[in-house]
Each structure stands twice: as C-alpha cells, then as structure tokens.
Amino acid sequence: MQVAIGGIYHESNTFFSQATTLQHFAESQLDYGEDVIPKWRNSCSEMGGFLAGAERYKFSVTPTLMAWATPSGAVTDDTFETLVGNLVGRLKSISPMDGVLLSLHGAMVSDAYPDADGEILRRVRETIGPHKPLVATVDFHANLTEEMVRWPNAIVGYDTYPHIDQVERGIEAAEILHRMLREGLAPVMALARRPLLPHILSQVTDRPPMAQLIDAAHRYEGEPGLVSITVCAGFPYTDVPKAGFAVVAVGEDAKATRAAAERLADEAWQRRVGFAREIAQPGEAVRQAISQSVGLSLLIDVGDNVGAGTPGDGTVLLRELLAQEAQNALVLLCDPEAVALCVSAGVRRPVQLKVGGKHDRLHGEPIEIAGQVRLLSDGIYRNTGPMRDGVWEDQGRTAVVDTGGVVVVLTERRAPMWNLQQLRALGIEPTQLRIIVLKGAIAYRAAYAPIAQRIIEADTPGLAAADVRGFPYKRLDRPIYPLDPL
C-alpha cells in the first residue's frame, strides 16, 4: 500500500491583528517531501504517529509537506494558497496512491475561508477522487463543522489537554486507514454540536467535567458498530460561525454512530454550568505566590496565552512582581527590540530597557527595567518530555536579563512555554526558581506541573482572557453559552 502523509496545522486567533504568513511557518516548522521523515520521525506529533503506524501496518509512505506555525492571527490568502497548492500538487504527482493521512488543527482561519480546514479537506478530496480513503487528525480545540466532516472518511482528535497523545492519535488514524484498505471497513461519521464555549481552564482532561466526557467517549468506543469518538472543546478565540463544543463519532453503523455522538453531546450540555471558573486578579495572584516560602509557584498569565495566539509581551504580572519586590522569579517576553539592545550591549553589560507592551495595550504597558545581560543565545532547542518531544523549536535570538529579583527572558519570536528545555537551554534550572510566570492556560502543565508546589491562575486581560463574554464576536452563531442565557 502506498499512502500519502502531510499536514497544514494552525490555530488562528482572529482577534489578534498579526496575520500569519509563510514566513511564520518557515520560522516554526515547514518541511517538504522527503525532509519530513527525518524531521518528524519519533517525535511527539501526529506525523510521528503516521510514520509509526506505517511501520506497524506495513504500508509505504510518501510525504508531501508538514507546515506548523505558532498560533497567531488569521492566515493570509497568499500563504493559504501557497501551502494548499503545494499539498495538492504533490498529491497529484503520487502514483500509485492508495490513501491519505492528513494532520490538521481544526481551528485554522484564512482571510477568505473561515473554515480553512474544511476547505483543505475539500480540495484534497477533489484531488484524490471520491473512493480513496482519507483520514484526518485534529486538535482538541478544533471547531468542527459539517464541511470538515463531509470530505474525509474519518476524523480522529486528541483525548488529552495538555496534548500528549498525538502519536497515539496518528497511529489510530493509520489503523483506520489500514482497516479500510485491508479489511473492508466502510466508516460513517456523525457530528453533534452544542452551543457551548467551555471555560478554557476547565478543559483539562484529567479532571471533571472534561474527564467525565473523555471517559464516556472511551466507553462508547467499546460499543458494537463504533470505531472512534472524538470530543472537541472548540477554540473560543476564533470568531467563526461554528466555534464551540462538538463530538464526532466514527462507526460502521450509521444509526449507532449518530446516537453515540448525540448522547455524548447531550452529556456535555447537561454539564455546561460545571465549566464555570473563578480565578484570582493579578495583584492577588502575585501576593499568593510571594507569600509562599517553600517550593515553586507557577503564575499563569491566562490572558496572554501564546499557545492561543497572543503577542506574548504582556506585562501585567511583571509589573506586579516588580512592585511587590518578588525574588527569584522569572518572566519570559517576546520583544525583538529589547533583544537587539541586549545584543548591542553584550554579555555582563548593564542595560536599561522598556520591555513588553509593544504590540498593543491590551496586555499591559511597556515597563522599564534595569539589570545585567547574563546570557545571549540563538534560541534554538529541542523539546524533551511529554509534549512535542523531539521537535526542534526556534524562539529567535534570546537575552537573559537579571534585574536583581526578577529574571526577564527576552525572545525575538513568540514561543509558548511548553517545555522545560526552553529554560534549561539557557542555563536556567526551573526547579531552582520560586516563581515562574507562564503565559498559557493548560498546555504548560505537561512539563511544569510535576515540578511545581502550586499553580496560581491569574485573570489577566488580553486576547486569550479567561472570560470570553467580553470578546466582540461578530460571526459566531448565537445564542451560545455562556455568552447568552440559555
């Protein structure tokens, strides 16, 4: 069997004014043809799972491309057409081809296509014809649509948040493709959506209420006629008609598949109030962290969650840490201007800088700091650990500035704090710090929760603010909970 593999993966925060270009993909991960295999084999990714599945099920693979960019604003039309055109062109050149495995996010938006993933699937289906198997993987935060379900034979999504099961889901997709080609499996899909935007901090999959829904999905998968059940929380920072909670079921029997999807979606709707959360204001969150005398405290800057497509230069918690005279604390900011000044000054040299708040004023004003440049780095490191293990990251030139009580790490490129190696590559041991500010919501937990004494979530402002009721939605289908009383 000859199977094509590929992916175009982006989570688009449509409230973020910085458009996503081809350069942003190139700065993250953009690999073509045979370069895909050595880059992604044995990595914690769906592509790594496709390759592992190919070995397990004895089929040959032809890689097309794998494009991944840090979450940010909508993808430009030129970028979208270039990437999709490359994917389609490579698919056309593969002969013979028995099927396709495709890695998508499910919450990508382009200027022309609010449902960019659905458009990719449509074009792939148009290219390969109506009969060749097409199986796609999606992120836990996919905004599933009827268009996305219409074109592939099966969709498989993550079971975890933090996302640590990409390899398993890639293998599961390969297994479904194998069963179609070798065993005559003819899957059907059913999509069940509910008007619900679950609170981002209640989406962690190892505790209620989300854990109960994942457990139910696994129980349903054991029922006769069912193959796979995917729960998608949806991505609330994408203003598109179909954002929000959905279930997609894959099965052999249409009636059983539809019933399972609807039953699980009903369970989520019945638990909707259980997703509500109250979290500390920034000043109180910092006071809680400083008051602790033992162990590492994680301060979570929810509103400037880089993994949800924010600027990464929010200063609200940094300002509080400096004002409250925190000691042995660390904050990471994306600020290429400040990095350039540090490079000009040199290692061991004193600097006085205005850092952060450069992209907008939604995440705080620029703050003046004074300190010493302790280290300059190229900002390249390889992830180790449960999330994105084995994947190389490039956060651009990086400067470490010691202000006396707070270490400020400055990067040229936005970089989610998903891996301990990000700091260790700079000679900083996270376990020796008292306070670390993490710009995130849940994903950081895979790396940082095991080393932390406590986690303190801060209700900071920004393009990933925890309370979505303040966002100016224009395209989202209404009514939807909790924006509207239902």
Sequence and secondary structure as in RCSB ss.txt:
>XXXX:A:sequence
MQVAIGGIYHESNTFFSQATTLQHFAESQLDYGEDVIPKWRNSCSEMGGFLAGAERYKFSVTPTLMAWATPSGAV
TDDTFETLVGNLVGRLKSISPMDGVLLSLHGAMVSDAYPDADGEILRRVRETIGPHKPLVATVDFHANLTEEMVR
WPNAIVGYDTYPHIDQVERGIEAAEILHRMLREGLAPVMALARRPLLPHILSQVTDRPPMAQLIDAAHRYEGEPG
LVSITVCAGFPYTDVPKAGFAVVAVGEDAKATRAAAERLADEAWQRRVGFAREIAQPGEAVRQAISQSVGLSLLI
DVGDNVGAGTPGDGTVLLRELLAQEAQNALVLLCDPEAVALCVSAGVRRPVQLKVGGKHDRLHGEPIEIAGQVRL
LSDGIYRNTGPMRDGVWEDQGRTAVVDTGGVVVVLTERRAPMWNLQQLRALGIEPTQLRIIVLKGAIAYRAAYAP
IAQRIIEADTPGLAAADVRGFPYKRLDRPIYPLDPL
>XXXX:A:secstr
 EEEEEEEE  B TT  S B HHHHHHSEEEEGGGHHHHHTTSSSHHHHHHHHHHHHT EEEEEEEEE  SBS B
 HHHHHHHHHHHHHHHHH SS  EEEEEE S   BSS SSHHHHHHHHHHHHH SSS EEEEE TT    HHHHH
SSSEEEE S SS   HHHHHHHHHHHHHHHHHS    EEEEEE SB   GGG  TTSTTHHHHHHHHHHHHTSTT
EEEEEEE   TTS STT S EEEEEESSHHHHHHHHHHHHHHHHHTGGGG    B HHHHHHHHHH  SS EEEE
EGGG GGGS  S   HHHHHHHHTT  SEEEEEE HHHHHHHHHH TT EEEEEES  S STT   EEEEEEEEE
EE  EEE  SSSSTT EEE  SEEEEE SSEEEEEESS      THHHHTTT  GGG SEEEE  SSTTHHHHGG
G SEEEEE   STT S GGGS  SSS SS BTTS  
